[in-house]
Amino acid sequence: MAAGLYQRLIDKYVPLTEATFLTLVSVAQPIRNTDIPTKIATLTNHQLQIGLGTLYTTLHMLTQDYLIKDQITADDQHIYELTGSGLAVLAAERDRLGLLNQIINQLDLPTDD
């Protein structure tokens, strides 16, 4: 049953949008909602950011589809964490991106060294 659910979510989400990808990666470990923008900046060497509207829309969507869970602490802090289905979607995207990386590497493009 779980495999069927995971596959339906993979079919719905993959390929991931950049905002969804960065949000899922940032919540791989439990994290407060207010720390997610900093986590994304750190992960991307400050090259990418997500607007707060996009971030909170993405968090809501991912929570609704059970790719992440939202726990509210006693002091009303939201803590987000990846679920099993979120991990399955992220793994499918990793595999897809790996294939694309393999294809581009076969072109032997010059690097910016």
C-alpha positions, 0 to 999 in steps of 0.5 A: 500500500505504501509503495502505491502511495509513494508512486502516486506522489512521485508521479505528482511531484517529479520533476520537482520545482526548484522551490519544492526541491530546496524545501524538501532538502532543507527539512531533511532534518527537523527545522523551525520554519523561521530557519528554513530560508537560512538553511536554503541560503547555506545549502546553495552558497547564497546563490538561490533563495525562495520568497516567503510567500513561495516558501509558506505555500510550498510548506502548506502543499507538502504538509497537505500531501504528507511529504513533510510533517509540521509539529507545533511546539509549546511556544507555537514554533512550527517544526518541519520534518521530512516523512517517508513519502517525502524521502521517496519523492526526494530519492526519485528526484535524485535519481532523475537528476543523476541521469541528467547529470550523466547525460550532460557529462557525456558531452564533455563540456569545457569547465570554468576553471 
